[in-house]
Amino acid sequence: MSRPLDVVIVGGGTAGWMTAAALVGVLKPNVCRVRLIESDEIGIVGVGEATLPQMKDFNDLVGIDEAEMMRSTNATFKLGIEFLDWGFKGSTYVHPFGAHGQAWGGVGFHHHWLRAAQNGRPWDIEAFSYAVVASRCDRFEFPSRDPAAIEATYNYAYHFDASLYARYLRGFAEARGLRRTEGKVVEVVLHPESGNVDAIRMESGELVAGDLFIDCSGFRGLIIGQALQSGFEDWSKWLPCDRALAVPCDRAGRFTPFTRSTAREAGWQWRIPLQHRTGNGYVYSSSFISDDDAAATLMRNLDGEAQAEPRPLRFKAGRRVDCWRKNCIAMGLASGFLEPLESTSIYLVQVAITNLLRLFPRNPVDPALVEEFNRLVDNEYDRIRDFLILHYHANTREDGELWRYCRDMEVPDSLRSKIELFTRRGHLPQYKDGLFSPPSWLSVLLGQGLRPQAYDRLADNLPLDELFARMETLHARIDARTAAMPGHDAFVRSYCASAEAVRAPALAGADA
Ligand SMILES: Cc1cc2nc3c(=O)[nH]c(=O)nc-3n(C[C@H](O)[C@H](O)[C@H](O)COP(=O)(O)OP(=O)(O)OC[C@H]3O[C@@H](n4cnc5c(N)ncnc54)[C@H](O)[C@@H]3O)c2cc1C
């Protein structure tokens, strides 16, 4: 097909507008023409407020200016996630966007750390992570571009107002020629022989034809699920949380450059600091707590005055059997759902978009491309699933049925073998495609209380006194450098203060 493909995106949430911005930002009009349909009446989920460092790559790819985007969405910086009470009540650790220490003699730092502990020097491993130390004292600055510098050993992501982000992307895409149509889709018209999507019918009666349809209709999965019957692989036996209550509150307390996740009796609570407010939510399993008790727990545990009533959301963990079927590709919640514990949903949208751009078809249905796309997306989902299950499974909490259930449940073989390799030899999962990297696995495996019985024997090559001296120097360097960083609040105010934050004096530096 030499003419441009007509691409129709159904849905204008984060997934729809990210896809639209990427297609018009990256592909030329002779490759595709894009139209997006959304219904203001139906609205969007609008709760995806925490992201991963890959988000910056997406912005760069599409041509989005970081400071402008952050100003427009009341955004703040994120160096990782702090987990409170997860392994057991009273425990705390940070999953940082960065490494712990340095690999010496070709051996991962944690092996040296274990050896030091077994030889009478039980350091806290977090003291060797630049991102964790900076997080703990609420400091932020951009990582160094010098790969040899200790200040280059971390990365960052954003917290933002998801509704404002969708609005920002809309402005970006419309300025580049995207056509938006407001209204409800009421029917998906399939070709009687091929079963491909020919068109969608709007409530107004208009028939919108296209070559390729991107289903960003959210949990409904209007095209991929309802019309094309791509089934749903249910993972709720491993990830039993199926509901959330979300509520914003006034900004109060620390202005942290990290998301906080606090384990509760039947799930966990998030705290996400934005410039103008703090986002909060309780993700829980309805099998282990009532909605009323969950709401009371959430409202009891806010930093500031609630700005609204808690908003209920329902979901099921799992993914579509095929995210690309016929001439339809599902993105975002239409493709599946993994709970927001590690802020992975927007990342999954980004991955699907990047793969679509890489495999962008000349003909709307090309089985080899479809198969490859689905393989890549499935792989991402499966890897994240195992990482999330680890947080629940490796616990010694005694205070709730959920925790006992998760501790006793059978986990997927792919996770079981990772846990075994780590506890026997300190071995970390390492793969080329997909989340998460070895430093992430390390922080959660250790953070949840697992300890290797033995370290890599190559670590013994370093004389003990030299090891202790290197560790002391590294520790001291991280402490000194992070102490010289600006505060997160001051950095945000100078780099990307939003109009709303500047207008409200209580927010502009009161807790700097
Ligand atoms: C409790 C919770 C917390 C979350 N936190 C995070 C987080 O911290 N980080 C993260 O990365 N992700 C998070 N997510 C996930 C994130 O919110 C979503 O991945 C993201 O918002 C994408 O949603 P979406 O665009 O797929 O769907 P939606 O936002 O639901 O958008 C669906 C769109 O489809 C349109 N639509 C639907 N039906 C029709 C129709 N018939 N006709 C026309 N239009 C229609 C709607 O109008 C809307 O525009 C969270 C999700 C939940 C539930």
The ligand as a MOL file (V3000), in Angstrom:
LIG
                    3D

  0  0  0     0  0            999 V3000
M  V30 BEGIN CTAB
M  V30 COUNTS 53 58 0 0 0
M  V30 BEGIN ATOM
M  V30 1 C -5.9110 2.8080 40.7730 0
M  V30 2 C -5.0080 3.0120 39.6140 0
M  V30 3 C -3.7850 3.6670 39.7970 0
M  V30 4 C -2.9050 3.8230 38.7200 0
M  V30 5 N -1.6890 4.4190 38.9160 0
M  V30 6 C -0.7740 4.4250 37.9070 0
M  V30 7 C 0.5230 4.9670 38.0800 0
M  V30 8 O 0.8640 5.4780 39.1370 0
M  V30 9 N 1.3890 4.8980 37.0440 0
M  V30 10 C 1.0480 4.3430 35.8460 0
M  V30 11 O 1.8900 4.2640 34.9410 0
M  V30 12 N -0.2050 3.8960 35.6380 0
M  V30 13 C -1.1130 3.9110 36.6260 0
M  V30 14 N -2.3710 3.4390 36.4060 0
M  V30 15 C -2.7660 3.0380 35.0600 0
M  V30 16 C -3.0720 4.2810 34.2420 0
M  V30 17 O -4.0700 5.0330 34.8750 0
M  V30 18 C -3.5340 3.8800 32.8540 0
M  V30 19 O -2.6330 2.9800 32.2980 0
M  V30 20 C -3.5700 5.0850 31.9690 0
M  V30 21 O -4.3480 6.0740 32.5320 0
M  V30 22 C -4.0990 4.7300 30.6090 0
M  V30 23 O -5.4710 4.6110 30.6370 0
M  V30 24 P -6.2010 4.4710 29.2420 0
M  V30 25 O -5.8930 5.6470 28.4090 0
M  V30 26 O -5.8730 3.1240 28.6990 0
M  V30 27 O -7.7480 4.4110 29.6400 0
M  V30 28 P -8.7680 5.5750 30.0970 0
M  V30 29 O -8.1130 6.6310 30.8650 0
M  V30 30 O -9.9180 4.8480 30.7370 0
M  V30 31 O -9.2790 6.2100 28.7400 0
M  V30 32 C -10.2590 5.5720 27.9660 0
M  V30 33 C -10.7100 6.5060 26.8670 0
M  V30 34 O -11.5950 5.8100 25.9950 0
M  V30 35 C -12.7270 6.6150 25.7690 0
M  V30 36 N -13.8670 5.7380 25.4550 0
M  V30 37 C -14.2470 4.6060 26.0940 0
M  V30 38 N -15.3550 4.1040 25.5230 0
M  V30 39 C -15.6690 4.9280 24.4890 0
M  V30 40 C -16.6990 4.9550 23.5290 0
M  V30 41 N -17.6720 4.0280 23.5080 0
M  V30 42 N -16.7170 5.9670 22.6350 0
M  V30 43 C -15.7540 6.9340 22.6340 0
M  V30 44 N -14.7560 6.9600 23.5260 0
M  V30 45 C -14.7170 5.9730 24.4470 0
M  V30 46 C -12.9020 7.4050 27.0480 0
M  V30 47 O -13.6710 8.5680 26.7990 0
M  V30 48 C -11.4540 7.7370 27.3680 0
M  V30 49 O -11.0730 8.8660 26.6400 0
M  V30 50 C -3.2720 3.3190 37.4470 0
M  V30 51 C -4.5230 2.7170 37.2750 0
M  V30 52 C -5.3800 2.5530 38.3350 0
M  V30 53 C -6.7080 1.8940 38.1030 0
M  V30 END ATOM
M  V30 BEGIN BOND
M  V30 1 1 1 2
M  V30 2 1 2 3
M  V30 3 2 2 52
M  V30 4 2 3 4
M  V30 5 1 4 5
M  V30 6 1 4 50
M  V30 7 2 5 6
M  V30 8 1 6 7
M  V30 9 1 6 13
M  V30 10 2 7 8
M  V30 11 1 7 9
M  V30 12 1 9 10
M  V30 13 2 10 11
M  V30 14 1 10 12
M  V30 15 2 12 13
M  V30 16 1 13 14
M  V30 17 1 14 15
M  V30 18 1 14 50
M  V30 19 1 15 16
M  V30 20 1 16 17
M  V30 21 1 16 18
M  V30 22 1 18 19
M  V30 23 1 18 20
M  V30 24 1 20 21
M  V30 25 1 20 22
M  V30 26 1 22 23
M  V30 27 1 23 24
M  V30 28 2 24 25
M  V30 29 1 24 26
M  V30 30 1 24 27
M  V30 31 1 27 28
M  V30 32 2 28 29
M  V30 33 1 28 30
M  V30 34 1 28 31
M  V30 35 1 31 32
M  V30 36 1 32 33
M  V30 37 1 33 34
M  V30 38 1 33 48
M  V30 39 1 34 35
M  V30 40 1 35 36
M  V30 41 1 35 46
M  V30 42 1 36 37
M  V30 43 1 36 45
M  V30 44 2 37 38
M  V30 45 1 38 39
M  V30 46 1 39 40
M  V30 47 2 39 45
M  V30 48 1 40 41
M  V30 49 2 40 42
M  V30 50 1 42 43
M  V30 51 2 43 44
M  V30 52 1 44 45
M  V30 53 1 46 47
M  V30 54 1 46 48
M  V30 55 1 48 49
M  V30 56 2 50 51
M  V30 57 1 51 52
M  V30 58 1 52 53
M  V30 END BOND
M  V30 END CTAB
M  END
